[in-house]
Amino acid sequence: MTRADTPTNPRTIARRATAAARERRADKVAPGWWVFSHGPNLLGSWTEVTTTTRYRDGNRPMVRMTVTDPATGRTATVETAAGMPAWCLTPTEARRAGLT
């Protein structure tokens, strides 16, 4: 991929990232990966995972991820059941899509 092939338009980047994304179990996501996050702090955007913590809530395995939105610099914590799906990209896939 040459520099001319690298997208710069945020909408193009988001489209490429969405097309490349795969649904994986939340407990398989690792720091450096990118996930699509939405909620009160993140308005539906691709965010980079900075930390992951696995824990149990009673008998239910859970995952807590700290994510950073590179456009705003905001960080947020996302908690979900370990088996729930997460739309995510590995660092290599994110680079190809133009997120990094």
C-alpha positions as CSV (number, residue, x, y, z in Angstrom):
1,M,0.0,0.0,0.0
2,T,1.4,3.4,-1.0
3,R,0.9,6.7,0.8
4,A,-1.6,7.6,-2.0
5,D,-3.7,4.5,-1.2
6,T,-4.0,5.6,2.5
7,P,-7.4,7.2,3.1
8,T,-7.6,10.5,4.9
9,N,-11.3,11.2,4.8
10,P,-12.8,10.2,8.2
11,R,-15.9,8.7,6.5
12,T,-13.8,6.6,4.1
13,I,-11.7,5.4,7.0
14,A,-14.8,4.4,9.0
15,R,-16.3,2.6,6.0
16,R,-13.1,0.7,5.4
17,A,-12.8,-0.2,9.1
18,T,-16.4,-1.4,9.2
19,A,-15.9,-3.5,6.1
20,A,-12.7,-5.1,7.6
21,A,-14.2,-5.7,11.1
22,R,-14.9,-9.1,12.4
23,E,-17.2,-10.1,15.2
24,R,-15.2,-11.9,17.9
25,R,-15.8,-12.8,21.5
26,A,-15.1,-9.9,23.9
27,D,-12.6,-12.0,25.9
28,K,-10.4,-12.5,22.8
29,V,-9.8,-8.7,22.4
30,A,-6.3,-7.6,23.4
31,P,-4.7,-4.2,24.0
32,G,-3.8,-2.5,20.7
33,W,-6.9,-3.9,19.0
34,W,-9.6,-1.5,17.9
35,V,-13.3,-1.9,18.8
36,F,-16.5,-0.1,17.7
37,S,-17.8,1.5,20.9
38,H,-20.9,3.5,21.7
39,G,-22.4,4.9,24.8
40,P,-22.7,8.1,26.8
41,N,-18.9,8.9,26.5
42,L,-18.3,7.5,23.0
43,L,-20.7,8.5,20.2
44,G,-20.3,5.4,18.0
45,S,-16.7,5.5,17.0
46,W,-13.7,3.2,16.5
47,T,-11.6,3.2,19.7
48,E,-8.3,1.7,20.5
49,V,-8.2,-0.8,23.4
50,T,-5.5,0.3,26.0
51,T,-6.2,-2.3,28.8
52,T,-8.3,-5.4,29.3
53,T,-9.2,-7.0,32.6
54,R,-11.0,-10.3,33.0
55,Y,-13.0,-10.8,36.2
56,R,-16.1,-12.7,37.5
57,D,-19.4,-11.1,38.5
58,G,-20.8,-13.9,40.6
59,N,-20.6,-16.9,38.2
60,R,-20.5,-14.8,35.1
61,P,-17.2,-14.1,33.4
62,M,-16.8,-10.5,32.4
63,V,-14.4,-8.3,30.5
64,R,-13.5,-4.6,31.3
65,M,-11.8,-2.7,28.5
66,T,-10.3,0.8,28.7
67,V,-10.6,2.4,25.3
68,T,-9.4,5.6,23.8
69,D,-11.0,7.6,21.1
70,P,-8.0,9.0,19.0
71,A,-10.0,11.8,17.5
72,T,-10.9,13.4,20.9
73,G,-8.4,11.8,23.3
74,R,-11.3,10.7,25.5
75,T,-11.0,7.4,27.4
76,A,-13.8,5.3,28.6
77,T,-14.4,2.0,30.3
78,V,-16.5,-0.7,28.5
79,E,-17.7,-3.7,30.5
80,T,-19.4,-6.7,28.9
81,A,-19.9,-10.4,29.4
82,A,-16.9,-12.4,28.2
83,G,-18.9,-14.3,25.6
84,M,-20.6,-11.3,24.0
85,P,-19.6,-10.3,20.5
86,A,-17.4,-7.3,19.8
87,W,-16.8,-5.8,16.4
88,C,-13.1,-5.4,16.3
89,L,-9.9,-5.1,14.3
90,T,-6.4,-6.3,15.0
91,P,-3.6,-3.7,14.8
92,T,-2.7,-4.9,11.3
93,E,-6.3,-4.7,10.1
94,A,-6.7,-1.2,11.7
95,R,-3.6,0.0,9.9
96,R,-4.8,-1.3,6.5
97,A,-8.2,0.4,7.1
98,G,-6.4,3.7,7.9
99,L,-7.2,4.0,11.6
100,T,-3.5,4.3,12.6
